[in-house]
Amino acid sequence: MATQLRVNESTHAVIRNLARECGESMQSIVEKAVERYKREMFLESLSDDFKKLRENEESWNVELEERRLWENTLLDGVEK
């Protein structure tokens, strides 16, 4: 099912030009742009969360200890 999305003329021109240059539909260009933006927002949020975690020394030490425990499991059963 398709729906309409209103964008200003300059944005429409950019989408149209990208579609032409890439040999893809305008819909495909918009879908990829939205997916990339969604991922970017996720990574920015994750980065902010880790920044806050590092600012709390006690919580950050708990995180580091948990990482050390997981590192021990990486070589379980693997001979060097």
Beta strands, then each sheet from edge to edge (+ up, - down):
end
